[in-house]
Amino acid sequence: MPEPLIALRDVYKIYAPGENEVHALDGVSIEINRGEFVAVIGQSGSGKSTLMNMLGCLDMPSSGSYHLDGQVVSSLSDEALSQIRNREIGFVFQGFNLISSMNAVENVELPLLYRGIPLKQRRLLALEALGKVGLLERQHHRPSQMSGGQQQRAAIARAIAAKPPIILADEPTGNLDSHSGRDVMQVLTGLWKDGKTVILITHDDEIASQAARVVRVQDGKVVEDYTAVNAALRVSS
């Protein structure tokens, strides 16, 4: 058996240790293999956001271990964690987080600029990413000139432009109407079929069911972990 891409083992996250401590994560163990499409679902206060921060190397466990691509990341410095995030993970957020004064291609290029990638290569990577999400014709549009669904697709293009192996999407359909939400889920499903590992954070059962695997979090614990009913159908389509 190949080593899992992601392995959390007996992870606790405790805020305000002491008399009033809160166990945001309470002994969570989970493995995610390369190329999986996993939805982490839970209601507000369930611990799913804390788990997302842990998976994205944005926060570290109070105890327990986190292995990412064979490396123990739970004890690394902030600088080392930043390098891992930059190399391994493409983040997609509910609020798009696009810069209003930049057009779509410039927004997609921005993280590539921070990585020191030369202009010509940046532009090629950005255009390739916009093509994958169906936005090439909108490359010169600013966020205010795009619909919510188009803005989110631009945000996904920004996340995938540097070709990270993991896409971590936090409530990516949360600010969208149902039609735009379906478009975004089709893009994420397409990335999964192209070989990306996609981790989707959501509170919506219908959205979660579109992933291949569903992990349900409640009171800081994993209470369910199962294969989605329609996963096999989509893999073969």
C-alpha positions as CSV (number, residue, x, y, z in Angstrom):
1,M,0.0,0.0,0.0
2,P,1.4,3.4,-0.9
3,E,1.8,5.9,1.9
4,P,-1.2,8.3,2.2
5,L,-0.7,11.8,1.0
6,I,-2.2,13.2,4.2
7,A,-2.3,11.5,7.6
8,L,-3.6,13.0,10.8
9,R,-3.1,10.7,13.8
10,D,-4.9,11.3,17.1
11,V,-4.9,15.1,16.6
12,Y,-6.3,17.4,19.3
13,K,-6.7,21.1,19.0
14,I,-7.4,22.8,22.3
15,Y,-8.2,26.5,22.7
16,A,-7.9,28.3,26.0
17,P,-6.4,25.3,27.9
18,G,-7.5,25.1,31.5
19,E,-10.9,25.3,33.2
20,N,-12.7,26.7,30.1
21,E,-10.8,24.8,27.4
22,V,-12.5,24.1,24.1
23,H,-11.6,20.8,22.2
24,A,-12.1,22.0,18.6
25,L,-10.6,18.7,17.5
26,D,-10.9,15.8,19.8
27,G,-8.7,12.9,18.8
28,V,-9.1,13.0,15.0
29,S,-7.4,10.4,12.8
30,I,-7.8,10.6,9.1
31,E,-5.9,9.5,6.0
32,I,-6.3,10.9,2.4
33,N,-4.7,9.2,-0.5
34,R,-3.4,10.9,-3.7
35,G,-6.1,11.6,-6.2
36,E,-9.1,11.4,-3.8
37,F,-12.0,13.8,-3.8
38,V,-13.0,14.2,-0.1
39,A,-15.8,16.4,1.3
40,V,-15.4,17.3,5.0
41,I,-18.9,18.2,6.2
42,G,-20.2,19.6,9.5
43,Q,-22.3,22.3,11.0
44,S,-21.0,25.5,12.5
45,G,-19.0,24.7,15.6
46,S,-18.4,21.1,14.5
47,G,-14.6,21.5,14.1
48,K,-14.6,21.3,10.3
49,S,-13.0,24.8,9.9
50,T,-10.3,23.8,12.5
51,L,-9.7,20.6,10.6
52,M,-9.4,22.6,7.3
53,N,-6.8,24.9,8.9
54,M,-4.9,21.8,10.1
55,L,-5.0,20.2,6.6
56,G,-3.9,23.4,5.0
57,C,-1.0,23.9,7.4
58,L,-2.6,27.2,8.6
59,D,-2.7,25.8,12.2
60,M,-0.9,23.1,14.1
61,P,-2.2,20.5,16.5
62,S,-2.1,20.9,20.3
63,S,-1.1,17.2,20.2
64,G,-1.0,14.3,17.7
65,S,0.8,14.3,14.4
66,Y,0.3,15.5,10.8
67,H,2.2,13.9,7.9
68,L,1.9,15.6,4.5
69,D,3.5,13.8,1.6
70,G,5.6,11.7,4.0
71,Q,6.9,14.8,6.0
72,V,6.0,15.5,9.6
73,V,4.7,19.1,9.3
74,S,3.2,19.4,12.8
75,S,6.5,20.6,14.3
76,L,7.8,22.8,11.4
77,S,8.6,26.5,11.6
78,D,6.2,29.1,10.2
79,E,8.6,29.8,7.3
80,A,8.8,26.1,6.5
81,L,5.0,25.8,6.7
82,S,4.6,28.7,4.4
83,Q,6.9,27.1,1.8
84,I,4.8,23.9,2.0
85,R,1.5,25.7,1.6
86,N,3.0,27.6,-1.4
87,R,4.2,24.4,-3.1
88,E,1.6,21.7,-2.1
89,I,-1.8,23.4,-1.7
90,G,-4.0,25.6,-3.8
91,F,-6.6,27.4,-1.6
92,V,-10.1,28.3,-2.7
93,F,-12.2,30.4,-0.3
94,Q,-15.9,31.3,0.0
95,G,-15.2,35.0,-0.5
96,F,-13.2,34.7,-3.8
97,N,-10.5,37.1,-2.4
98,L,-9.8,38.6,-5.8
99,I,-8.1,42.0,-6.1
100,S,-10.6,44.5,-7.5
101,S,-8.1,46.6,-9.4
102,M,-6.7,43.6,-11.3
103,N,-8.3,41.7,-14.2
104,A,-8.7,37.9,-14.1
105,V,-5.4,37.0,-15.6
106,E,-3.5,39.4,-13.3
107,N,-5.3,37.9,-10.3
108,V,-4.3,34.4,-11.4
109,E,-0.7,35.5,-11.9
110,L,-0.3,37.1,-8.5
111,P,0.8,34.0,-6.5
112,L,3.1,33.1,-9.4
113,L,4.7,36.5,-9.0
114,Y,5.4,35.9,-5.3
115,R,7.1,32.6,-6.3
116,G,9.5,34.5,-8.5
117,I,8.2,33.0,-11.8
118,P,9.2,35.1,-14.8
119,L,6.5,37.2,-16.5
120,K,6.3,35.2,-19.7
121,Q,6.0,31.9,-17.9
122,R,3.5,33.5,-15.4
123,R,1.2,34.5,-18.2
124,L,1.3,31.1,-19.9
125,L,0.5,29.3,-16.6
126,A,-2.3,31.8,-15.8
127,L,-3.9,31.5,-19.3
128,E,-3.7,27.7,-19.0
129,A,-5.4,27.8,-15.6
130,L,-8.1,30.1,-16.9
131,G,-8.7,27.8,-19.8
132,K,-9.2,24.9,-17.4
133,V,-12.0,26.7,-15.7
134,G,-13.6,28.1,-18.9
135,L,-12.7,31.7,-18.4
136,L,-10.2,32.5,-21.2
137,E,-12.7,34.9,-22.8
138,R,-12.9,36.8,-19.4
139,Q,-9.2,37.1,-18.9
140,H,-9.3,40.9,-19.2
141,H,-12.4,41.4,-17.0
142,R,-12.1,42.8,-13.5
143,P,-14.0,41.1,-10.6
144,S,-16.8,43.8,-10.8
145,Q,-17.3,42.8,-14.5
146,M,-17.8,39.1,-13.6
147,S,-20.6,37.2,-12.0
148,G,-20.1,35.5,-8.6
149,G,-19.6,32.1,-10.3
150,Q,-17.1,33.5,-12.7
151,Q,-15.2,35.2,-9.9
152,Q,-15.0,31.8,-8.0
153,R,-13.8,30.1,-11.2
154,A,-11.1,32.8,-11.5
155,A,-10.2,32.1,-7.8
156,I,-9.9,28.4,-8.7
157,A,-7.7,29.2,-11.6
158,R,-5.5,31.2,-9.3
159,A,-5.3,28.2,-6.9
160,I,-4.3,25.8,-9.7
161,A,-2.0,28.0,-11.7
162,A,1.2,26.8,-9.9
163,K,0.0,23.2,-10.3
164,P,-0.1,22.2,-6.7
165,P,-1.1,18.5,-6.0
166,I,-3.8,19.5,-3.5
167,I,-6.8,21.8,-3.9
168,L,-8.4,22.8,-0.5
169,A,-11.8,24.5,-1.1
170,D,-13.5,26.1,1.9
171,E,-17.3,26.5,1.2
172,P,-16.5,27.3,-2.5
173,T,-20.3,27.5,-3.3
174,G,-21.3,29.3,-0.2
175,N,-21.8,32.7,-1.9
176,L,-23.3,31.4,-5.1
177,D,-26.7,30.7,-6.6
178,S,-27.5,27.0,-7.3
179,H,-26.6,27.3,-11.1
180,S,-23.2,28.9,-10.4
181,G,-22.6,26.5,-7.6
182,R,-23.1,23.6,-10.0
183,D,-20.6,25.1,-12.4
184,V,-18.0,25.4,-9.6
185,M,-18.6,21.8,-8.5
186,Q,-18.1,20.7,-12.2
187,V,-14.8,22.5,-12.3
188,L,-13.6,20.8,-9.0
189,T,-14.8,17.4,-10.2
190,G,-12.8,18.0,-13.4
191,L,-9.7,18.8,-11.5
192,W,-10.1,15.6,-9.5
193,K,-10.5,13.6,-12.7
194,D,-7.3,15.2,-13.9
195,G,-5.5,13.7,-10.9
196,K,-5.7,16.5,-8.3
197,T,-6.4,15.6,-4.7
198,V,-9.5,17.8,-3.9
199,I,-10.6,18.5,-0.3
200,L,-13.9,20.3,0.0
201,I,-15.1,21.9,3.2
202,T,-18.9,22.3,3.4
203,H,-22.0,22.3,5.6
204,D,-24.2,21.3,2.7
205,D,-25.1,17.6,2.3
206,E,-26.0,18.0,-1.3
207,I,-22.7,19.6,-2.1
208,A,-20.8,17.0,-0.1
209,S,-22.6,14.1,-2.0
210,Q,-20.8,15.3,-5.2
211,A,-17.5,14.2,-3.8
212,A,-16.2,10.6,-3.9
213,R,-15.8,10.4,-0.2
214,V,-17.6,12.1,2.7
215,V,-16.0,12.7,6.2
216,R,-18.6,14.1,8.7
217,V,-17.3,16.0,11.7
218,Q,-19.3,16.6,14.8
219,D,-18.2,18.0,18.2
220,G,-14.5,17.8,17.1
221,K,-14.7,14.1,16.2
222,V,-15.0,12.2,12.9
223,V,-18.4,10.5,13.2
224,E,-18.7,9.2,9.6
225,D,-16.3,8.4,6.8
226,Y,-17.9,6.8,3.7
227,T,-17.9,6.6,-0.1
228,A,-20.5,8.8,-1.7
229,V,-23.3,6.9,-3.4
230,N,-22.8,8.4,-6.9
231,A,-19.0,8.4,-6.8
232,A,-18.5,5.2,-9.0
233,L,-20.9,6.6,-11.6
234,R,-19.0,9.8,-11.9
235,V,-15.6,8.1,-12.1
236,S,-16.7,6.1,-15.1
237,S,-18.4,9.0,-16.9
